[in-house]
Amino acid sequence: MVFFGHTDARLTVVGPDEGIDVDSADVVAQVKAGESPTGRPVVQQIYGAATLDGKDAYLFTIGGYTDGARDWADRADIALFQLDLSGDVRPQNGAARAVYANAEGRLTGWAAVQAELETLVMENHRASITSAFLTD
């Protein structure tokens, strides 16, 4: 979220976070690291949490979104992003394209890896990094 100018963005603590993984003064976000497409109930959950706090909602996923999730997010003006561990963040709907167009930062591949690992560790999952160097 720092990429989008929310320099106060912080990971939430483990516990009843109401579906909020990252919080800032004006935006809450949820990050789904699974390979399966994220469905409409997740979109509705982050919308409810954001609305209660008077904030905007961003949703990040690696596995993409179902058509139902996209439709609901478009109606609720929730920014949907798809990301990968190389650091690419791709807007997936109009709300996300508007946020992306005004981005103030840059997410590197290592920052994406760090965020993924922090999320796993905070959920008490084991996590590790392996690397391979490719040369031509």
C-alpha positions as CSV (number, residue, x, y, z in Angstrom):
1,M,0.0,0.0,0.0
2,V,3.0,2.2,0.4
3,F,3.3,2.0,-3.4
4,F,0.0,3.8,-3.6
5,G,1.0,6.6,-1.3
6,H,-0.3,5.1,2.0
7,T,3.0,5.6,3.9
8,D,1.3,4.8,7.3
9,A,0.2,1.4,6.1
10,R,0.9,-1.4,8.7
11,L,0.2,-5.1,8.9
12,T,-2.5,-6.0,11.4
13,V,-1.7,-8.2,14.4
14,V,-2.8,-11.8,14.5
15,G,-6.3,-12.2,15.9
16,P,-9.8,-11.1,15.0
17,D,-8.8,-8.7,12.3
18,E,-12.2,-8.7,10.5
19,G,-10.5,-9.6,7.3
20,I,-8.1,-6.7,7.4
21,D,-4.5,-7.6,6.7
22,V,-3.1,-4.0,6.2
23,D,-4.5,-0.9,7.8
24,S,-3.8,2.8,7.1
25,A,-5.6,6.1,8.0
26,D,-7.9,6.0,4.9
27,V,-7.6,2.4,3.4
28,V,-7.9,-1.1,4.6
29,A,-6.6,-4.1,2.5
30,Q,-6.8,-7.8,2.5
31,V,-4.2,-10.0,0.9
32,K,-5.0,-13.5,-0.3
33,A,-1.9,-15.6,-1.0
34,G,-3.6,-18.8,-2.3
35,E,-3.6,-19.9,-5.9
36,S,-7.4,-20.2,-6.0
37,P,-9.4,-17.3,-7.4
38,T,-10.8,-15.1,-4.6
39,G,-14.6,-15.1,-4.5
40,R,-17.4,-12.7,-3.8
41,P,-17.7,-13.4,0.0
42,V,-14.1,-12.1,0.5
43,V,-15.0,-8.9,-1.4
44,Q,-18.1,-8.4,0.7
45,Q,-16.1,-9.0,3.9
46,I,-13.5,-6.3,3.2
47,Y,-16.2,-3.9,2.0
48,G,-18.0,-4.3,5.3
49,A,-14.9,-3.8,7.4
50,A,-13.9,-0.8,5.4
51,T,-17.4,0.8,5.5
52,L,-17.5,0.4,9.3
53,D,-14.2,2.3,9.6
54,G,-15.2,4.9,6.9
55,K,-12.3,3.8,4.7
56,D,-11.7,2.6,1.2
57,A,-11.0,-1.0,0.5
58,Y,-8.2,-2.7,-1.5
59,L,-8.0,-6.4,-2.2
60,F,-4.8,-8.1,-3.3
61,T,-4.6,-11.7,-4.6
62,I,-2.2,-14.0,-6.3
63,G,-4.9,-16.4,-7.6
64,G,-7.1,-13.9,-9.4
65,Y,-10.8,-13.3,-8.9
66,T,-14.1,-15.0,-9.7
67,D,-16.5,-13.2,-12.0
68,G,-18.8,-12.8,-9.0
69,A,-16.1,-11.1,-7.0
70,R,-15.3,-8.7,-9.9
71,D,-18.9,-7.8,-10.4
72,W,-19.5,-7.1,-6.7
73,A,-16.2,-5.1,-6.4
74,D,-17.2,-3.0,-9.4
75,R,-20.6,-2.2,-7.8
76,A,-19.0,-1.4,-4.4
77,D,-16.0,0.5,-5.8
78,I,-13.4,-1.8,-4.3
79,A,-9.9,-1.8,-5.9
80,L,-8.9,-5.3,-7.0
81,F,-5.2,-6.0,-7.6
82,Q,-3.4,-9.1,-8.7
83,L,0.2,-9.5,-7.6
84,D,3.0,-12.0,-8.0
85,L,6.2,-12.6,-6.1
86,S,8.3,-10.7,-8.7
87,G,6.7,-7.5,-7.5
88,D,4.3,-6.9,-10.3
89,V,1.0,-5.3,-9.2
90,R,-1.7,-5.4,-11.8
91,P,-5.0,-3.5,-11.4
92,Q,-8.0,-5.8,-12.2
93,N,-10.9,-3.3,-12.3
94,G,-11.6,0.4,-12.8
95,A,-11.2,1.3,-9.1
96,A,-7.8,-0.3,-9.0
97,R,-6.7,1.4,-12.3
98,A,-7.6,4.8,-10.8
99,V,-5.5,4.0,-7.7
100,Y,-2.6,2.7,-9.8
101,A,-2.6,5.7,-12.0
102,N,-1.9,7.9,-9.0
103,A,0.8,5.6,-7.4
104,E,3.6,7.4,-5.7
105,G,5.9,4.5,-4.9
106,R,7.4,1.4,-6.3
107,L,7.0,-2.2,-5.1
108,T,10.1,-4.3,-5.7
109,G,10.2,-8.0,-6.0
110,W,11.8,-8.3,-2.6
111,A,9.1,-6.1,-1.0
112,A,6.5,-8.5,-2.3
113,V,8.4,-11.5,-0.9
114,Q,8.7,-9.7,2.4
115,A,5.0,-8.9,2.6
116,E,4.1,-12.5,1.7
117,L,6.4,-13.9,4.3
118,E,5.2,-11.5,7.0
119,T,1.6,-12.5,6.3
120,L,2.4,-16.2,6.6
121,V,4.4,-15.8,9.8
122,M,1.7,-13.6,11.4
123,E,-0.8,-16.4,10.7
124,N,1.6,-18.8,12.4
125,H,2.6,-20.7,9.2
126,R,6.1,-21.9,8.6
127,A,7.7,-19.9,5.8
128,S,11.1,-20.1,4.0
129,I,12.8,-18.6,1.0
130,T,14.8,-20.4,-1.6
131,S,16.6,-18.8,-4.4
132,A,18.1,-19.7,-7.7
133,F,20.3,-17.6,-9.9
134,L,19.6,-17.8,-13.6
135,T,22.2,-16.8,-16.2
136,D,22.0,-16.6,-19.9
